[in-house]
Amino acid sequence: MELCLLGLLMDLFALKKGHAVHQERIIRASGEQILLPCGKDSPHTRWFWFPLTPRCANIIGESVEITWSPTKSYVTPTRFNQRLVYQSPGSLLLRNLVMSDEGTYVCRLPNGSETHTILEVTTGCHNHLTVSSQWLNESSLRLSCHHCRSVNTARGFYWTLNSERLGRRSWAQKSHSGSYITLNPIRPVIWGRWECRSTVNSSWVSEICLKQQTREDAAAAPGGHDVREVEVWIWTLFLAGLALVPVIGIVLCFCKSTGRKNKERKEETDHASLRNPAGILLRQNEELSERESLEETSASLHYAQLQHPSRKSPSILTTDSTTVYAAIV
């Protein structure tokens, strides 16, 4: 991740100046070699190295120029002595890679064009030894060192940190043979170049670079997945909330629009009443007349009682008078 960001920043800087840039990313293991390409051969071609971890590479500043003397086979910085070889046309061959060789190598031609080679070095067998690291948890890291091949003698090792022998440290617990070191708790002092040296042969030395843990490294460490899952849930809820914002906005706009339309209708009715009061009064009078007509109709129904005197009939004899009820409308 850091290598990609470093290369990207360098590309942007070169493009700002209007220079052509060719970039390539290469991964190699410790102990292997790499060919650093260049556009073409020129006596004025210059090489620069931007180490990934200057502290681990023992470099002051962010970059250093690579120079060499073809006659004396002398190379600067001196860490590349006996390892860096000039290859025609204009390329460099870097042998016996170590982890502190990581970084971006820049070939700059006289016309301003550049070739960037981003080198990443992984764990591998270097100088008869293999050194690796493993995160046990967020606050504990283990370094291991062993011989690449079986050795009949005792496998003893000792460690140095930034070229100083480790000795006894409360935060560094070593195994009996020195093949393992557990760093707990993690402290800023541990960042840098760790070298494992074999007691079998003092020339057998291999290194590993420790740099401050990034977010990706923390997620990959044991226990870091839980933190990562919490972050994922937080981001999911946040994105879900963002997705609901437009829906809520649409509902609010709809309600506001409906209320506005109802208000406009009411205002139009009120304005019409003000503009034509005679029509409103006429309508009210008509409604009142209809009501009164209905009341008169219901009130016009009466009952009358008529009493006729009794008459004598030859066929029907009645002794009482007859009462007749009639409805008068």
Secondary structure, DSSP 8 states (H G I E B T S, - for coil): -HHHHHHHHHHHHHHHTT--EEEEEEEEETT--EEE--SS--TT-EEEEEES-HHHHT-SSS-EEEEEETTTTEEESGGGTTTEEEETTTEEEE-S--GGG-EEEEEE-TTS-EEEEEEEEES-EETTEEEEEEEEETTEEEEEEEESS--SS---EEEEETTEE---BTTEEE-SSSSEEEE-S--GGG-EEEEEEESS-TT-EEEEEE----HHHHHHSTTHHHHHHHHHHHHHHHHHHHHHHHHHHHHHHHHHHHHHHHHHHHHHHHHHHHH-HHHHHHHHHHHHHHHHHHHHHHHT-EEEEEEE-----SS---SS-EEEEEEE-
